[in-house]
Amino acid sequence: MKFLWLLTFLLAILGTALAHTPACPKGFSRQANQCVSKRPVHGECPKGSKYNVGSNLCVHN
């Protein structure tokens, strides 16, 4: 019981860290700490993203 406050504190820190991980918008997936989607063959990247030549993917801003 003496360490219940410590356990509660550590769980609160862990929960806060996980809650601040931003989710990717619809149509994007998380890859290498970025939200990416495949670029259409004949078209532009989805709104709010830019084409990255190195990865050949659309990266959300």
N, CA, C and O of each residue as an XYZ file, in Angstrom:
244
protein
N       0.809     -1.199      0.000
C       0.000      0.000      0.000
C       0.854      1.267      0.000
O       0.416      2.324     -0.454
N       2.077      1.146      0.515
C       2.920      2.334      0.591
C       3.336      2.814     -0.799
O       3.586      4.002     -1.000
N       3.408      1.894     -1.749
C       3.865      2.269     -3.082
C       2.721      2.426     -4.072
O       2.953      2.535     -5.276
N       1.501      2.438     -3.582
C       0.338      2.616     -4.453
C       0.377      3.982     -5.131
O       0.006      4.099     -6.299
N       0.816      5.009     -4.422
C       0.901      6.341     -5.010
C       1.930      6.371     -6.134
O       1.742      7.057     -7.138
N       3.030      5.615     -5.959
C       4.061      5.563     -6.997
C       3.539      4.859     -8.247
O       3.776      5.312     -9.367
N       2.839      3.765     -8.051
C       2.250      3.048     -9.175
C       1.233      3.923     -9.903
O       1.200      3.951    -11.133
N       0.414      4.628     -9.151
C      -0.574      5.533     -9.745
C       0.117      6.636    -10.540
O      -0.317      6.974    -11.642
N       1.171      7.188     -9.996
C       1.921      8.247    -10.668
C       2.535      7.747    -11.974
O       2.447      8.425    -12.998
N       3.151      6.578    -11.947
C       3.763      6.024    -13.156
C       2.722      5.706    -14.218
O       2.962      5.941    -15.403
N       1.580      5.180    -13.821
C       0.510      4.911    -14.784
C      -0.041      6.206    -15.378
O      -0.412      6.241    -16.552
N      -0.097      7.262    -14.583
C      -0.564      8.555    -15.085
C       0.404      9.113    -16.126
O      -0.024      9.646    -17.150
N       1.692      8.994    -15.869
C       2.697      9.469    -16.834
C       2.609      8.664    -18.125
O       2.644      9.235    -19.216
N       2.498      7.362    -18.011
C       2.391      6.507    -19.190
C       1.128      6.828    -19.985
O       1.172      6.907    -21.213
N       0.022      7.010    -19.305
C      -1.234      7.348    -19.981
C      -1.163      8.685    -20.692
O      -1.699      8.837    -21.790
N      -0.508      9.649    -20.079
C      -0.353     10.965    -20.697
C       0.511     10.876    -21.945
O       0.202     11.506    -22.957
N       1.574     10.111    -21.888
C       2.460      9.963    -23.048
C       1.731      9.292    -24.202
O       1.897      9.698    -25.353
N       0.942      8.293    -23.921
C       0.204      7.597    -24.978
C      -0.920      8.455    -25.541
O      -1.248      8.347    -26.723
N      -1.507      9.297    -24.720
C      -2.613     10.137    -25.173
C      -2.135     11.240    -26.113
O      -2.910     11.713    -26.944
N      -0.885     11.655    -25.999
C      -0.379     12.748    -26.826
C       0.171     12.279    -28.165
O       0.647     13.101    -28.949
N       0.120     10.993    -28.447
C       0.543     10.503    -29.748
C      -0.559     10.818    -30.752
O      -1.636     10.224    -30.693
N      -0.303     11.747    -31.677
C      -1.363     12.124    -32.604
C      -1.722     10.985    -33.557
O      -0.854     10.250    -34.030
N      -3.004     10.860    -33.823
C      -3.472      9.837    -34.754
C      -3.405     10.387    -36.175
O      -3.520     11.593    -36.389
N      -3.224      9.517    -37.117
C      -3.181      9.923    -38.523
C      -4.598     10.155    -39.032
O      -5.529      9.480    -38.594
N      -4.771     11.107    -39.955
C      -6.086     11.333    -40.550
C      -6.546     10.119    -41.354
O      -5.761      9.216    -41.644
N      -7.807     10.113    -41.702
C      -8.382      9.011    -42.475
C      -7.650      8.890    -43.814
O      -7.413      9.889    -44.494
N      -7.300      7.672    -44.180
C      -6.608      7.427    -45.438
C      -5.096      7.411    -45.309
O      -4.398      7.112    -46.278
N      -4.577      7.727    -44.129
C      -3.136      7.736    -43.889
C      -2.799      6.664    -42.862
O      -3.629      6.301    -42.029
N      -1.581      6.168    -42.933
C      -1.113      5.193    -41.953
C       0.212      5.665    -41.376
O       0.935      6.428    -42.017
N       0.530      5.218    -40.178
C       1.763      5.617    -39.500
C       2.931      4.788    -40.020
O       2.882      3.558    -40.027
N       3.983      5.482    -40.457
C       5.188      4.809    -40.949
C       6.375      5.711    -40.648
O       6.413      6.861    -41.086
N       7.334      5.197    -39.908
C       8.547      5.954    -39.557
C       8.195      7.293    -38.906
O       8.774      8.325    -39.245
N       7.247      7.269    -37.973
C       6.818      8.443    -37.212
C       6.219      9.538    -38.096
O       6.269     10.716    -37.740
N       5.657      9.160    -39.239
C       4.973     10.092    -40.132
C       3.678      9.458    -40.602
O       3.551      8.234    -40.634
N       2.717     10.294    -40.966
C       1.471      9.806    -41.549
C       1.639      9.818    -43.064
O       1.858     10.874    -43.658
N       1.536      8.653    -43.685
C       1.782      8.538    -45.121
C       0.630      7.816    -45.809
O      -0.135      7.081    -45.183
N       0.530      8.046    -47.114
C      -0.410      7.303    -47.956
C       0.223      7.140    -49.328
O       1.107      7.905    -49.713
N      -0.232      6.146    -50.051
C       0.301      5.919    -51.393
C      -0.212      6.995    -52.331
O      -1.356      7.436    -52.222
N       0.646      7.416    -53.253
C       0.277      8.437    -54.231
C      -0.448      7.766    -55.381
O       0.006      6.738    -55.882
N      -1.578      8.336    -55.809
C      -2.261      7.780    -56.981
C      -1.366      7.867    -58.214
O      -0.559      8.790    -58.334
N      -1.504      6.918    -59.122
C      -0.664      6.881    -60.319
C      -0.877      8.137    -61.158
O       0.089      8.779    -61.572
N      -2.117      8.484    -61.405
C      -2.429      9.690    -62.186
C      -3.228     10.630    -61.302
O      -4.457     10.648    -61.358
N      -2.543     11.398    -60.498
C      -3.239     12.317    -59.617
C      -2.297     12.958    -58.625
O      -1.080     12.780    -58.678
N      -2.892     13.705    -57.724
C      -2.122     14.420    -56.725
C      -2.303     13.766    -55.365
O      -3.182     12.927    -55.167
N      -1.464     14.166    -54.451
C      -1.585     13.672    -53.083
C      -2.862     14.226    -52.452
O      -3.355     15.272    -52.873
N      -3.396     13.536    -51.453
C      -4.584     14.040    -50.765
C      -4.333     15.420    -50.161
O      -3.190     15.802    -49.908
N      -5.407     16.152    -49.936
C      -5.318     17.498    -49.387
C      -4.601     17.469    -48.033
O      -4.882     16.618    -47.189
N      -3.684     18.399    -47.841
C      -2.948     18.490    -46.586
C      -1.698     17.642    -46.546
O      -1.114     17.452    -45.480
N      -1.273     17.126    -47.697
C      -0.058     16.310    -47.729
C       0.800     16.718    -48.919
O       0.322     17.341    -49.867
N       2.060     16.358    -48.850
C       3.006     16.661    -49.929
C       3.693     15.382    -50.365
O       3.876     14.456    -49.574
N       4.068     15.344    -51.621
C       4.748     14.176    -52.181
C       6.207     14.169    -51.754
O       6.893     15.186    -51.856
N       6.679     13.033    -51.278
C       8.076     12.851    -50.898
C       8.720     11.927    -51.920
O       8.378     10.747    -52.001
N       9.651     12.465    -52.699
C      10.287     11.707    -53.773
C      11.086     10.527    -53.221
O      11.074      9.445    -53.808
N      11.770     10.720    -52.115
C      12.622      9.678    -51.551
C      11.862      8.427    -51.148
O      12.359      7.314    -51.321
N      10.667      8.598    -50.614
C       9.889      7.441    -50.172
C       8.783      7.079    -51.150
O       8.147      6.036    -51.003
N       8.544      7.931    -52.153
C       7.486      7.726    -53.140
C       6.121      7.616    -52.464
O       5.275      6.818    -52.867
N       5.922      8.438    -51.423
C       4.669      8.449    -50.672
C       4.225      9.886    -50.436
O       5.030     10.815    -50.493
N       2.946     10.053    -50.171
C       2.410     11.343    -49.757
C       2.533     11.426    -48.238
O       2.057     10.540    -47.528
N       3.167     12.481    -47.739
C       3.391     12.658    -46.307
C       2.492     13.781    -45.817
O       2.519     14.888    -46.353
N       1.689     13.487    -44.785
C       0.768     14.485    -44.229
C       1.558     15.556    -43.498
O       2.516     15.250    -42.788
N       1.155     16.826    -43.671
C       1.854     17.961    -43.045
C       1.574     18.037    -41.580
O       2.080     18.930    -40.900
